[in-house]
Amino acid sequence: MVIKENLELEWEAAGTSIDSIKKMDDGILKKIERSGCKNIYIGVESGSDKILKRINKRITRAEVISLNKKLKKYNFNLIYNFMVGFPGESNSDVRKTISMIYQLKNDNKNANISPIYFYTPYPNTKMYGYAKSSGFVEPKDLSGWSNFEWRKINVPWASDKKYLK
């Protein structure tokens, strides 16, 4: 990485994983900060260790909280992404996600949360088979798939009543 002293750049890192960031030492993080990085978007997905394991995130709740505290000394915004509505997710799992969101915000003034999205099954993923065995019926054509988006509940085990109280 080359950093030019008189060149002012602003950039952001999207699609960043906790697993990747936890491998970075202070020297790398300082270079990222000095290079003009303003926002880092981090996919956490859930505050429940059970769900994190099921979706194969290779992180734990404790690691996310610890890393968030470590990153508060840098001058970039952290934008954490979360989802609810995973197959087999209980109300307790959702509460763990909500409590993690509050803890991240309380522990680090630079922590921000994107809107919480709903899980959407995607073909050829590990979770897709689990979703189908949990009652998900895949659309028959592309027109049916075009109705799917992260802002809508797309699975039979979740409902507006469960999440939108």
Secondary structure, 3 states (H helix, E strand, C coil): CCCCCCCCCCEEEEEECHHHHCCCCHHHHHHHHHCCEEEEEEEEECCCHHHHHHCCCCCCHHHHHHHHHHHCCCCCEEEEEEEECCCCCCHHHHHHHHHHHHHHHHHCCCEEECCCEECCCCCCCHHHHHHHHCCCCCCCCHHHHCCCCCCCCCCCCCCHHHHCC
